[in-house]
Amino acid sequence: MDAGPARPRIERRAVRRSHGATVFYEVQARSVIEAVPRATGLPYRWSVNPYRGCAAACRYCPGRGSHRRLGLDAGPGYGEAIVVRVNAARRLRAELARPSWPGDPVAVGVAGDCYQGAEEIYRLMPRVVAALRDAGTPFTVVTKSPLVLRDVEVLADAARYVPVRVMVSVGFVDDRLRRMVEPGAVSPQKRLEVCAALNEAGVPCGVLLAPVLPCLTDSFDQLQAAVRRAAEAGAVEVTPVVLTLPPGAREWYLAWLAEEHPGLVRRYGELYAAGPAAAAGYRERIVAEVGRLAEVYGVGRSARRWRRRRSPARQLALL
């Protein structure tokens, strides 16, 4: 007798709920502080991820690999299945209170945008931010979503006690390309407006220039445009991260590349011959180029000008 399609492995320990076209798998996480793999190229050691998977469904998203391991669709249906760690804040408080926890800074939202649409339903982030604040743990929120503005007061309050930063991910400013590789994300312009709004509200915000796509967004003109617009938004820093291609993301992204830009497949084979990260020399060149551009456009220095524009009365009103 036909047993029908196999159920995703995650359903063995999750509560499955549907909301429109999206399926949420609610789980009780045993641990929420995770080491950030060095291969990601991200400048963080530890991360907290209330959500696994992401509705933005970026073709390069490294979360596709973990979806595949959970028995979920890592391809076209990736953005329609989100794992929700409903106990994230409670577990985070417990782990931060352990004597063995070194008190290092934590990044929130590395493995799945912490302000994606699921957050409108579950509202996990205010409690996660409160847990980090109460533990005295410096943290960085990584997001592409304007929903982060909902919590501007929560973030500003936390910034009174611990170093807080938001990094808005804007890898490039070409919206035509965004529609192809980041189909569920808002436009780069809207993300830069989020950066400006957060800085104006007293929450330091920078731009994570991630990912830089080899041969597609890495020309001098493209990098210059992205850094210039980040500076205009008042970004307190611009941090470049070159595309990584771990298993799961690699197959999906390269399939798109072969269809849309077949002439680049060989070059990607050369750059990523040694693993998920691009060749070291290439990454070093991008980092150096972005660093020079950031200096030219005064990234970081603009934050000091922004602080002088705020009156003490206005600052107190915001906090």
N, C-alpha and C positions, 0 to 999 in steps of 0.2 A: 504494500500500500504506500502511496506517495505521502511522505511526511510533510510536504510543503517546504517552502524556503526556510533556511536555517535562521534562527533568531540571532541578532547581534549579541556577542558575548557580554557586553555591558548590561544587557537586560537581566542578567542573573542577579545583579545587585543594585539595580536602579528602579526608580518609579518613573514610568513613561507617561508623559503628558503631551498633548498636542495643542498648539496654538496657531491657528491658521495653517500655513504650509510647513511650519517648523515643529519638529519634535524635540522636546526637552527630556533629557535623562537626568533625573534628580538623584544624586548620590550623597552618601555620608562619607566624606573623605577621611582617611586614616591619618594623612599628613598633608599639609598645604604649603610648607616652605620647601622649595625645590632648588637644586643647583642648576644654574643656567649653563648649558653645554658651551664650551669654549668655541666650538665650531660655528655657533650662531653669529659670532663677531660682535655681539652686543656687549656694552661696557658694564655689565652687571654680574655679580657673583650669585645672588640669590633672588628668587622670584616667588610671588604668590599669584595664583591664577584661579579666581573664583569660577571662571568658565573655561571649558575646553572646547575647541572648535570656534568658528567665528562666522557670523552672518555676512561679513564683507566678502567672503569666499575668494580671497586673493589667490591667484594662480600659484604664487610662490610660497604660500603660507606653510611654515614648517609643521603646523598642527595637523596637516593631512596624514603624516606618518602615524601619529598617535591614534587618529581616527581609524586607520586601517588595522592597527593592533587591537582595537576594541571591537572590531567586526563591523564598523560603520563605513559608509561610502566615503572614500577619500577623493573621489572624482567630482562629477557634476552635481552630486547631492550633498557635497561637503557642508555647505552653508545652511542646510536644512535640518541638521542634527547637532544639538548643542548639549554638552555635558555641564550640568549645574552642580557645583559643590555647595549645597544648601547650608552646610555647617561651617563654611569657610572662616567666618569671623570667630566662632567659638574655638575651632581648632587652632587658629592663628594665635589667639590669646594664650592658649595652653602652651604652644611651642615657644612663643617669645618669653614665657615665664620660666622656662627650663634653665637651670644653672649652666648647662652646657652651651646655650645659645650665645654666640660671641658678640651680639649686638651690632652686627654689620648692617649697612644699608640694604634695603629690599626694593626690588622693582615689582610693580603690580601690573599685570596684563600682558606679559610677554608671550604666553602660549595661547591667548585668546583675548580679544579686546574686552577689557573690563567694563566698558561703557557701550557695548553693542546693544542691540534691541532687547536682548534677554534681561538686561539690567533694569529696563523700564518695568518689567514684571516682577523680578525677584528683589530688587533694591538691596543687594548685598554690599555695595561699595561704602555707604556711610558707616556701616558697622566695621568693615575692614579698615577704613581710615581711622576710626576711633580706636581700634585695637592697636594699631601702629603708634598712634599718638600717645596713648596711655602707657605703652611700653617704652616710650622714648626712642623709638626706632626711626632713623631717617628713611625716607622712602621717595620713590619716583613712580609716578603713574604714567603708563605708556598707552596712548589711544589714538584713534583716527576720528573719534566720534564727538559731535557737538554736545552729546548728552552729559559730558563732563561738566558743562556749565551749570547743570542742575545742582551740583554739589560744591559750587564755588565757595559758599560760606563755610561748609564743612572743611574744605581744604585750607581756607584762609585761617580758620580756627586752629587746625593742626599745625600750621606754619608758625604759630606763636610759641610752640613748645619744641618742635623738632624741625630739622631741615626738610622741606617739602619741595618737590619739583614735579611739574607735568612736562612730558615730552610728547608733542604731537608729531605723529609719523607722517612726513611728507617727503617721499623719495624723489619726486619730480613734480613739475608744474604743468605738464602736458595733459590736459583733461581728456583728449582723445585716447591717449594711451591708458589713462586711468580707467576708462570705460571698458577696455579690453582685459586688463590684468587685475583690476580691483573693482569688479562690477558692482559690489554691494556697498562700497565706501562712498562718502560724500566727496565732492570735488576738492582738489588741493586748495582752491581759494577759500572755501568754507573752513577748511582746517586751519589755514593761516588766520582767518578771522577769529577762530577759537583761541589761538595763541595770543592774539592782540587783546581779546576780551579778558583772558585770565591774567595777563600781566597788568592790565588796567585795574583789575579787581584786587591786585596785591598778591596773586599766586604766581610765583616765578614759573615761566613756561619757556621751554626751548623747542627746537625742531630736531627730530631724529630724521636725518636725511637717509631714509631707509625704505626699501632697498635701492641702492644704485644698481641699475640693470646694465651689465656690460653690453657695449655696442648699441644700446638703445637710449640710455639717459646719462652717459658718462662723458659726453663731449664738453669742452670748455664752456661753450655757450649755454648748454643745458645746466651744468653745475652752477655757472654764474647766475643764471636766472633764478634758480632755486634759492641760492644763498642770499641774493639781493632781496628777494621777496620775504624771506625769513627775517632779514634785518629790518625791513620796513614794518613787519608785524611786531617788532620789539623783542624778538627771540633772545633769551639770555645766553643761549649757546646753540650751535649747530654741530651735531655729531653725525658724521657719515658712517653708514654701514653698507658694505657691498653685499649683494644678493648671495645667499647661501642656498644650496640645493641638497638637503638631506633626503633620504629615501621617502617616498610618498609625494613630496613636493617636486622632486626631481623629474619623475616620470610625467606628471601633469603639466609642469611648466615647459619641459622640453618638447612635449607633444604639441603644445600651442606654438612654440617657437618654430618647429618644423613646418607647421601649417602656414604661419604668417610671415616668417622670416627664414626660409630654408637656407639662405646663404650664410646665416650666422651659426648654424649647427656645428660646423667644424671648429669654429673659433671657441665656442662654448666647450666642446670636447677637450680642447687644449687647456683652457682656463680651469676646468673642473676635473682634470684627469686624476688628481690625487685625492679627491674626496669631496665633501660637501662645500668646503670653502674654496673661493677663487685663489689663484696663484698669489703667493705672498707679495711678489713684486708689483702686481697689479693693484692689490689692496693698498699697499703703501703709497703708490702714486695717487690714488683717489683721496686718501686721507690727507696727504700733503697739499694737494690742489685745493681741497675744500678749506683746509686751514689757512692757506694764503688768501682765499676769497673772503673768508670770515674776517680776517684782519683788515682787508681793504674796505669792507662794508661796515666795519665797526661793531660786529656782533659781540654782545656782552657789554660793550661801552654804552650801547643804547639803553640798556637796563638802568644804568646810573642816571641818564637823562630823564628816563621815565619816572624814577623815584623822586627827582627834584620837582616834577610837575605836580605831584600829589601833596596836598596840604595836610597838616596833622589832623585837622578836623575831619577831612574826608576819610583818612585812614582809620580813625576811630569809629566812624560811622560804618565802615565796611566790616570791621572786626567785632 
